[in-house]
Amino acid sequence: MKRGLIVDDATVMRMRLRDILQTRYEVVGEAENGQKAVELYGNLKPDFVTMDITMAEMNGMDALKSLIAKFPDAKIVMVSAMGQKAMVFEALGQGARDFIIKPFEPDRVLMAIDRLFE
């Protein structure tokens, strides 16, 4: 079973993503900011990451850049609010594999993660 790391500063969003992902994947960790995500990734070695863009301490863009620099094969799906289209395109250019727009539909989340492993 593929293993994932959920990164979002909102507890309710992490819970929602966990509920969706656990129907098909194992969630091995959660982080509330990018700094913790980078630390956890090195320890847990997940198969994929869902990464919120806007977070305190270290935002998702900086965490994405850090993870891709250290782990070029990292499979990261960005999670963003509706008004962050420019950041989504920047993230894709920096190595993110896909994106999910909040509020998200379970089918869209699972489709984004499934495509990582096709």
Buried (B, 14 or more C-beta within 10 A) or exposed (E): EBBBBBBBBEEEBBEBBBEBBEEEBEBBBBBBBBBBBBEBBEEBEBBBBBBBBBBEEBBBBBBBBBBBEEBEEBBBBBBBBEEBEEBBEBBBEBBBBBBBBBEBEEEBBBEBBEEBEE
